[in-house]
Amino acid sequence: MCSHGISHVRKHQHVFHCILPGHSRIIINEIVRLNEDPNVQGLALDLPESLYSSKVLNAVKPEKDVDGLSDVNLGRLVRGDAYDCLVPPTVCAVMELLEDLGGKKVLLVGASGAVGAALQCMLQREGATTLSCRWKAPELQTKLNHADVVIVGSTKPDDVPVSWIKPGTTIISCSRDLVSGKRQRWIQSQQYRKWDLRCLKLQLLSPVPSDIEISRAQSPKAVDVLAKEIGLLTDEVEIYGQTKAKVRLSLLERLKDQPDGKYVLVAGITPTPLGEGKSTVTIGLVQALTAHLNINSFACLRQPSQGPTFGVKGGAAGGGYAQVIPMEEFNLHLTGDIHAITAANNLLAAAIDARILHENTQSDKALYNRLVPVVNGVRGFSAIQFARLRRLGISKTDPGTLTEEEINKFARLDIDPSTITWQRVVDTNDRFLRKITVGQANTEKGFVRQAQFDIAVASEIMAILALTTSLQDMKERLGKMVVANDKKGEPVTAEDLGVTGALAVLMKDAIKPTLMQTLEGTPVFVHAGPFANIAHGNSSVLADKIALKLVGEKGFVVTEAGFGADIGMEKFFNIKCRASGLVPSVVVLVATVRALKMHGGGPNVTAGAPLKKEYTEENLQLVADGCCNLQKQIQITQLFGVPVVVALNVFKTDSPAEIDLVCKIAKRSGAFDAVPCDHWSAGGRGAVKLAQAVERAANQKNGFKYLYSLELPVVEKIRIIAQKVYGAQDIELSPTAQSQVDRYTRQGFGNLPICMAKTHLSLSHQPERKGVPTGFILPISDVRASIGAGFIYPLVGTMSTMPGLPTRPCFYDIDLDPITEQVKGLF
């Protein structure tokens, strides 16, 4: 038997060639095997004509059919679905060589079967008249003499003279070299595949229904369809039900040579307690870019905590006709990331207390024997214990050779209970867990201490998830987390407790971003949701990095920073951008007439209470006075050298004169543009002008820079933020805060960025001071550190990390229909 082959392309664009006996059954079996190999991206057949049977060609999965010869691919080609099929490489090559085919006669000689059919289809689409002929046909000479172009599909017999072809005729031979070059381009096309997104149509209603009614009225695409549309491979996606999927980090390696798209941050002015719609603007903007302007775009959002969902705020999926859907999936468990963080966080908390108990109740020898036990007659250190030995300067590998002093150093962490900073967490607003006592059972032998619960999203592990760049980086960050000091004042880490590997195992799926979609079927990553006060309040670096590769060089990734620009945006630039190395292209600054009136001296705005008439009737003076806050936030953005576009989130009570006034003042104050948006009521169509402004701004010169150098002393970095961003006259550290700064500097943590924990309701530390407060001294009551996440966070006043439930929580309205299983009452 003669041998023939199948070429297959593996991940990272390696090409392999399989040599097989010339028997169709053996070839089909090998094709079936390679179809199911997730590392194989494409199959190209190199067979004699006798083996190009329908059975062999159709054994190749359509998405791996490099030659484009299966019935499915040819059917799609004939139907005109050029994106969703793979055009045979020979046909692509021929079409590249030919120009201006309109009205020309093209003769295909010896080009039969699938390639011949595909050639005829593509040539006719370009306006050519096509004829087909066999070499032995009696009318061959006449047809050759009348053809403008001759495409030769097989070797010319000797008895057909060249003189039969009229002078000036274009002749193309479909040789193997032509095919191999085109196959190489197929490999590149898989790497830089252009989107062809089927967007979803909106059925706009007035008045606008509730968020959950709008969400439920839309039928989302199956998430595997969305994944394919944006260029994800089957093995890069882990499906969770019909509408959610995890995306694997291997994609970053596959697309490492793909240029990044434009990077857009949505921030806001100092908000009212009601919020000003940053999430809604984020989603409206990507709906406009992709569904209405046909530009690749991705939204990257934080995962909401279930605490506020059942407490006072409700959902966080956007609103109106600019939402992530299904919104109940988005707002509840999603893919379990917060639960994974809770499990990892509480495992570490349990390890701390258990270690203190065991050290308090055992001798050095007993403790050592239990930490390094004999298993099946063999005693050995685990990998993480070897790492601890190295940190202690002990080079021995045999547990039996350690001296008593070395055993003491290895076995005892000597944690000072009064310095424990690591708290247990739960993803529920529960005020009665703000201060608790642990260890009261008799089995804990009198080891009692006061502790507390934080809400799960306040865990440092959440901040690490949001800032990490790889599994290895996450594991290293988890190990560096400082949980307490020992009795000598030295930091004790998760790595010292031996729990790093276990934490990484619990977080191995949470590190993958979750893919969802907007109401108009455009892609969204939902990943991480750190607190915006004691942490940096931004979605994950990994989601941004993956999205920037998927959208391609001309696409846009839009992400959101928590709270006002003075908090969320400042942290995005100084913390997140340092961790990611990414450079933002544009800032979209969200403002509302409502918030500006509040800053201009309007009455207090209270969640749940009706707005006063000042907010529902035209009042140009209040708006003009309140624009000082907008001007200040524009100035803060300009400190970082990034162009800013103001998005005025329009409400039905805003008058045209108020809208026009805000836009004029914004542009006069240095904004690149200022655009009114009504995406809440009109979907992406209502944010098209914003999208166009963002696209123009992204082409402006970008002079991005950080606000401070990491080498500066901790206190100086705090002072720069307080004075340049908040407008403070100076800062004042309490003795406790100064002591902590000295300790962190001595421990080697002084070169970390600063994450200010301050109220979001004012530029100052006093929530009631609106507009642009000046002349104030910013009090720093305490300074803490998230060493694994990689920042120091000063506390401005007291900062609660466990919300409480109000008198009437949102859960009164939330219910489940037992027949349809539909969730009711989320908003």
N, C-alpha and C positions, 0 to 999 in steps of 0.2 A: 504493500500500500504506500502511496505517496503521502507526504506530510503537509499539513496546512495549518494556519494559525488564527488565533484570536489575540488582538492587542487589547489590553485593558489599562485604564488610567486609574492609579491609586491616589489617595489623598496626598496633597502637597505636590501634585502634578508629576509623579513618576510614571513612566510608561513601561509596561511589561509585555512580553510576547510569549504566548503559549503555542508550542508546536504540537499538533495532534494528528493522529491517523485520519485518512480521508474517508471517514464513515459518518454519516449524518447523525446516527444515534449517539456516538461518542461526543460529537461536536455539540449537540443539543444538551447533553448531560453537563458538559463543562460550562455552557452558557447559563444553564439554570443555577449551577453552583455559584458562578460569578455574579449573577443577578442578586443573590441573597447576601453577598459579601458587602458589609457597609463601608468597607475601605475602598471599594471599587466604584468610581464615579462614572465610567463609561466603557463601552465595549465596541471595538471596531473589527469587522470580519474581513479576512483576506483569504478568499476561497476561489476555487475554479467555478466556472459558470454552472457546471453540473450540480454543484452543491448549494447554489443560491436558490433553494426551494422555499416556498412560502412557509413551510414548517420550521425551517432553520431561522429564517429572517424574523418570524414572529415569536421565536423563543426569547429574543432579547427584549427586556423591559423597555417601553417607549422612552422613559426618562434617561436610560443608559445607552440609547441607540445612536451612537456617534455617526454611523453611516446614514441614519434617517431612512432606512429601507423597510421598516415594519409597516404593516397595513395601517396601524394606528397613526403613525407619523405621516404616511402618505395621504391618508384620509383627511387629517387636519390641514395638510398643505393644500390639497385640492379645494377644501372648504374655505380657504382663505385665512385660516388661523395661524398666521406665520410665527407668532410669538410662542405659541404653545406646542410647536412641533420642532423637530430638528431637521433642517433641510440637508439632503445628502451633500457631503463635502465636495464631490465632483461637480454637482450642480452649482454650488456657491462659487466655486473657482471659475467655472465657465461664465457665470453672470458677471463676475468681477472684471473679466477680460472684455466683455462686450459692452458697447455704449450705443445710445441712440438707435434702439431697435424698432422704433415705431414705423410700421409699413414694410419692413424688410421681410424677405423670405428666408427662413432658416430650415435647412435640411438636416435631419438626424439620420446618420447612416450607421447601421450596426449598433445602435444604442437602444436596446430593447429592455423589457422588464421594468423594475422599479425605478432605476435611474432614468431610463427613457421617459417614463410617465412624469417624473418630477421635473425633468428638463422641459418637456412640452408645457407643463403647467406654468412654470416660472417665465418662460419665453413669451407665452401668450399674455401673461399678466403685464409684460412690458410692451405689448402692442405688436409683437412679431406674428407673422403667419408661419405656422410650422407644418412641415411634412416629414414623414418617416418612411424609411426605405431599407430593405435588406440588401446586402452586397450582391446577391445573386438575382435580384429582381430585374426583369427585362427593361423596365422603364428607368433604371438607374441613371443611364447616360443623359436622358432628357432632363431629369430632375436636377442632376449636378450642374447642367448647363444653364439652368434658370435660377439657381440659388444664389443669394447674396452672402450667406454664411453657411458653412458646412461644419457640422460637429461630428467627429468620428469617434464612435464608441468602442470599436474593436479594430484589430489589425487589418489593414487594407490587403485584399488578395492581389497577387502579382498581375492577374489578367485584367485589372481595372487600371487603365492608364491615367496619369495625372492630366493629360490633355483634355479629358472629359470635363474638367472643371474650368469655368470661364475665368479669364484674367481679372485680377482685382478682388476675387472672392476671399473672404476671411475664412481660414481653416483652423479649427481647434481640435487637437487630439487629447482625449481624456486619459492621460498617462498616469501611472502610479505615483510619480513625483508630485504631480498636481494634487493628488489625493492626500499624500502624507503631509504636505505643507498645510493643507486646509484642516487636516485633523489636529495639527498643532494649534491652529487658531481656535478650533473647537475647545481645546483645553483652556485657552485664555478666556474664551467666552463664558466658560463655566465659572471662572474666577471673577470676572467682572460683569456678571449678568445684569442686564437692564430690567427694571421692573415693568410689568404690564398688569397693573392692579385693577381688579374689577371693583369699583367703588359702589357703595350702597346708596340708593336714593332715599331722601328724606321726604316724609309726608308732613309738611309743616301745618300746624293747627294754631288758631288764635281764638281765644286766649291759649297761651302755652300750658299744656297739661303738666302734671307733677313729673319729677325726674323719673320715677320708677315706671310711670305709665308710658313715657316716651321710650325708655329703655326696652320695655316689654313689647312695645309695638314694632320694634325693629327686629328683623331676623338676621342675626350675625352670620357671617361666613364660618364654615368649619375651619378650625385653627390650622389644620394641616394644609388646607387650600391657601390660606393667607401666608403660611410659611413658605410654600412653594412660589407664590407670587413675588415675594421679596428676595428670592434667591437662596433660601435655606435648603440644605440637603436633608434627605430623610433621616439620616443617622445623626444629624445635629439637633434634632427636635425630640423632646419627650412629651407626649400628649397627656394632658390632664382633662379628661372629659371632652366635650365638643368645642369649648371656647377658650381654653387656656393651654399653654405649653411652656415647658422649660426649654431654654436654648443653651446648648453646651458650649463651653469655652473653647473647644477645638476650632470653632469657626475663626477665632482670632488668628490662629496659625495659618489657616487656609487663605485668609484674606489679608495677610500681613503686608503684601505689596500694593494693596488697594489704597489709593489716596483717600484721606478722610474728607467727609462733607463739611459744611459750615455748622458752627456750634453756637446755638442761641440760648441765652438764659432769660427766663421770665421772672422778674422781681416785681416789687410793688412799693407804693408809698406807705407811710405809716397807716395801718388799717384801723377801721372801726372794729368793735368786737364781733361784727357780723362777717368780716372778711370782705375782700374787694374782688374776688373772682380770678385769682392767678391761674388756678387749675383750669377753669373754664376758658380763659384766654389761651392757655397752652394748647388745649385740645382744639379750640376753634381755629387757631393758627395752622396746625398741621392738617386739619380738614380742608382749609382753604388752599394750602400749598399743594396738596396731593390730589384731592378730589376735584378742585376747580382750576388749578394752574398746571396740573400734570407734572409737578416737581416731586421727586422722591423726598419723603420726610418721615420722621419718627418722633413720637413724643416719648419722653422718659419721665415717669412719675414715681413718687413715693408710694409705698404700700401704707394704707391707713391703719391705725390701731383700732382694735375693736372697742377700746375704752370709750373714746368719743362717739363711736357709732351707736352705742347703746346708752351714752350719757347725754350730752347736751348738743353736740355739733351735728350729729347725723353723719351721712356718707361724705366721701371725698373724691367722687369720680367725675367731678365737673358738674355741669348742670344744664338744664334746658336741652337745646339741640346741639350741645357740645359736651359729650359725655364719653366715658369708657363703658363699654358694654360687655357682658351683662353686669349692671351696676351692683346687683346683690352678690355676685361672685367676687367682684372687685373689693367690696366693703367687708366681706366676712372672712372666711378662712384662706381664700385665694389658693395658693399651693403649699401652705403650711410653713412658710419661712419664719413667721413670728413665733409659731409653736416650737420650731427647731431652736430658735434663739432662747426661748424660755427654758427648754430642756437643757441646753448647754450652760446657760447662766446658772441655773439652780444646781446642776451637777457640781460646778465649781464652788458654789456657796456651801454645799454639803461637804465637799472635800476639805474646805477650810476648817469648819467646826469639828469634823471628825478627826482631822490631823491634830488639832489642839487637844482634844480629849485623849487620844492615844498617846501623845507625848507626855501628857500630865499624869498618866496612870501606868507607864511602863518604864523599865530601866533601859539604858542605852542598848544593852545586849538583846533584850527581848524585842525591842522596837526594831532593831537591825535584822534580827532573825525573821521577823514577820514581813518586813519590807523586801528582804532578799531571801525567800524561802527555798528549801530544797524541793525540787520537783523531779520525780522519777529518779531519785538518787543523784541528781545534778543540781548544783547551785550556781546561778549566774545573774548578772545584772541585765535589766531590760535596756532597750536603746535609749530611752529617756533618762534612765538612771546613769548610763555612761555619760550622757551630756552633762548631768549635774556634777559628776565626778570631775569632768574636765573643767567646769566653771570653778570648782573648788581647788583646782590645781593638783588633783590626785590622778596619777597616771596608771595606777594599778588596774588590772582587769579581773583578777581572781578575788572573789568576795572574802575568801579565807585569809588573805594577806594584809587586810587593813589593820592599822594600829587602833588602839582604843580611842586616841584623839581623832583619828580619821573617821572612825565609826560614829563618834559624837557629832562631828561636823556634817557628815553625810545624812545621818538619821534625824537630826533635830533642826527644825526650821525656827523654833523659838518665837513663834508669832506673838506679838503683843496684841491681845484682844482689843485694847482701847484704840488701836490704829486701823482696825479692819474697815475698809471702804467698800468692800464688795457686798451688795445686798441681793436678796432674793427678788424675783420679779413675777408678775402675773399680768396678763393683758386685759385687765378689768379695772374700771375706776372704783377703788375701794378705800375710802378715807380711813377706815379703822385699821388698816395695815401700815399707816404712816409711822407708827411706833409700836413695836411688839417686844415681847420677851421670849427668848428661845432657851431651850435646855432645861425646862422645869420638871421633866420626868425623872424618876429616881434612877433610871438606867444611865442618865447623863452625869451622874455622880457629882451633882452640885455645880457643874459648869453652866452657869446662867449668865446671859448677857442681853443687853438691850440691842435691838436691831430694827430693821424696817423692810418693807417691800417697796420697790419702785414699779412703775408700769413698764411692761416688757420693752417698749421702744426706747426707754431711757437706758437700757443696758449698753455697756461699752461694746458688747459683741455686735449690736446693731450698727454702731458707728464704724466698727471694723468692717462689717459686711459692705457698708456703703463706700468705704475708702480703699478696699483691697483691690489689687490688680491681677491676682492669680491665686490658685490653690496654695502654692508654696508661700506666697506673700501672706495669705490669710493665716496659715499655720504659724508662721513666724510672729505675726502680730498677736495672735491668741496667746502664744507662749510668753510674750513680753508684758501682758497685762499685770499691773501691780495691784495686789489685793489687800496688802497690809504692809507694815514694817515689822522687822524682828526687834528684839529687845535691845539691840545695839543701834537701832535707827536705820538699818539697811532695808531696801525694798525686798518684799517677798512676791514672787511672780507665779503665774499659773504653771510655768515650766518647772519651778521649784517643787510644786505640788504633784508633778508627774501626770498632769491631766491634759496636756496640750493635744496629744494624738486623739484622745477620746472626744475632745471638743471639736476637732476638725472632722471627725467621723460624723458627729451629729449635724455639722454644718455643710456637709459635702454636696447636698442637693440645693440647699438654700443659696449657695453662691451663684447658681444659674439664674439669670433674669427670666421673668415670666412674660410671655408674649400674649397680648390681648389686642383689641381693636376699638376704634372709635365708632360712633354712630354711622359714620360714612364709610366704614370698612378700611380705614387707614391704620397702620400698625402702631402699637404702643408697647413699650416695656414698662412693667411695674416691678420695681425692685428696691428694697430697703426703705426704711422710714424712720431715720434717727430724729430724736428730739431736736427742735430748732433753737433751744436755749442752752442746755448743758452739752449738746452736741451741735453738729453743723447744719442739720436740717435740709439735706439734699439727698436725692436718689443716688443710685450707685454709680461709681466710676466705670464698672464693668459694663453696665447697660449702655452708658454713653459711648464707650469705646466700640462695642459691638455694633451699635446703631450707626455710628459714624462710618464704619466700614461698609455696612449694608446699603446706606443711601448713596454712596459713591461721591465723587469729587463735587458734583453740582447739586447734591442733595443737602437737606437741612435736618439737624437733630435739635429738638426743642426740649429743654428741661426747665425745671422750676425750683426756685429757692424759697424756703419757708420764711414767713413773716415779712417785714418790710426790707427794703434794700440795705438799710443800715445794719441789719443783722444777717439775713440769709444770703444776700449777695456778697457782702464783705467776707463771709465765711467760705462761700463758693470760690471766690478768687484766691483768698489767702491760704485756705486749707485744701479744698478739693482740687483746685487746679495745680497746686504743688504736688499733690499725691499722684495725679493722673498725667501731668506734663502736657495737658491739652490747653489750647489757647482759644478763648471765646471770641466769636466774630461780632456779635451784636447783643445788647441788652434790651429787652422789651420791658418797659416800666409801666405797670398797670396802675391806673388811677380811676377813681369814680367821683362824680359830682358830690355824692353823699359824703364821702370821706373828706373832700376838700372843704365842704361847708362846715364839717365838724372842726377842722383845723382853723377855720376862719372865725370861730367863736360860737358855732351852733350849739344847741343843747346836747346833753349826754345821749349817746346811742347805747341802748341796752338790748342784749339778745333776748328775744321772746316778747319784747314790748313794742307796740306800734310806734312808727316814726312820727316825730313831731312835725307840724306843718312847715317849719323852716326847710325840711328835707323833701317835702312833696310839692312845694310851690316855688316858682322862680325867685331867686334872690342872688343877683349878680354880685352884690357887694360881699356877701359871705363867701362866694366862690373865689372872687379876686383875692380876698384876704387869706383864704386857705391855701392858695397856690404857692405860698411860701414853702410849704412842706414838699410840694412837687419840685420846686426849684432846688431845694436842698438835696433831694434824692438824685436829681439830675447831676448836681455838682459832685455828689459822692461817686456816681458812676464814672464821671470824667476823671476822678483821681486815678482810676485804673486804665485810662487810655482807650476805652472801648466805646464805639458809637452807641447811642441810645435812641430808641424809638418809643414814644409814649403811646400806649394803647388806652384809650378812654373807654372803659366798660360802661356802655350806655344802658340806663334804666328808663322805663316808660315815663317816669315823672320828670326826667331831665328835659329842659327846654332847649330849643335850637340855639338860643343866644348863650346859654350857659355852656353848651358843648363847644360852640365857636370860640368863646372866651378862653376856655381851658386850652384848646389846641393852639391858639395864638400865643398865649403866655408860655406854653411849653417850648414852642419853636424859638421864641424870643430868648428863652433861658438856656439855649444850647442843645436842645434835642435835635437829632437829625430830621425827625418828622414826628408829627402827632396825629393820630388817626382815631376817629370814633368807630367803635365796633359793636355790632348787634348780633354776634354769633349765638348768644343765648336763645334768641327768638328765630334766627334765620340759619343756624348751622354755619358750615364753612363759608357759604356765600356771604355771610355777614362780616367775615374777617378777610376778604380778598384784598381790600386796600391795605390792610395791615400787613398781609403777606407780601404784597408788592413793595411796600416800604422797607420791610425787613430784608428782602432780596437786594434792594438797592443799597441799603446800609451795609450789608455784608461785603460789598465790593469797595467800601471805603478803606482808606489807610488805617491800619490797626496798630496802635502803639501800646499794647497791653503791658502792664508792669504790676508787680506786687506792691503792696502799701509799705511794707517794712522788710528789713533783712532779718533772717532767722538768727544771725549772730549777735544781734542786739540783746542787752539784758532783758529779762522778762518784764520788769517794771516799765522799761522804756517802750517796749512793744505795746503794752496795755495803754500807756499814755498816748501813743500815736493814734490808736484806734479811738480813744475817748475824745481827743481834741479834733482830729481831722474828720472823723466820721460823725460822731455824735454832737460835736460842737461844744464840748465841755471846756471849762477854763483850765481844770487840772483834775488829777485823781487823788484819792486819799485811801491808803491801805490801813486796815485794822491791824493790830499786833498779830492776830492769828494769820491773817493773809500774808503779812511780811515774813512771818516764821515759815510758812509753807513755801513761799518763793525761795527763801534761803535754803530750805531742805531740798527742793527739787533741783536747784542750781548745784548744790553740793553732790547730789546723786547723779548728775550728768544729764539732766533733762531740760536744761535751760535753753537749748537751741530749738525747741519745738514751737510751732505756730500757736497763736492764741485764739481761743474760742470763747467769746464773751457770753455769759449767761445773764441776760438783761431783759426787762419787759419789752414786749413788741408793740405796746400801745402808745409809746412816746419815744422820741429821739433821746430823751433823758432817762433817768432811773425812776422817774415819778410818772405813773400812767396817766394822771390827770393833766399833765402839762402837754398841751397839744401844739400844733404849729411847729415853730422852730425855737425851742428853748435855748437860752444862752446864759453864760455867766455862772453855770452851776459846777459844783465839785462832784465828781463821780465817786461814790463810796464803794470800795472793794471790801466786802465783808469776809470773804474767804477765797482761797485759791486751791483748786484740786487738779488732778491730772488723769487723763486717759492715755496711758503710755502706749498701749497696744494700738489704739486708734491713731495716736501720734499728735496729741495736742494738750495744752494746759488750759483749763477753763476757770477763769476768775468769776466769782459770784457777785453780782451787783445787787445787794439786798438779799432777801431770802428767796429761794427758788424751789417750788414744790415739784417733786418727781413722781408724785402719785396723786392724780386728780380724784375728786370726789363726785358722787352722784348728786344732782340737784333734787329739789322737791318732786318735780315731775320729769323723770328721765325720758329719753326717746323710746325706751323699751315698752312704754305704755301703748305705743302705736304699732309696734312690730308684731307680726303674727304670721302663721303658716296655714295655708289652705290645705286641709288633709286630703282633699280629693285631687287637686291639681299639683300639689306640692309647691305652689308658688309662694314666695315670700311677699308679705304685705307690709307697708308702713315705713320702709326705708325711704330716705329723701336726700 
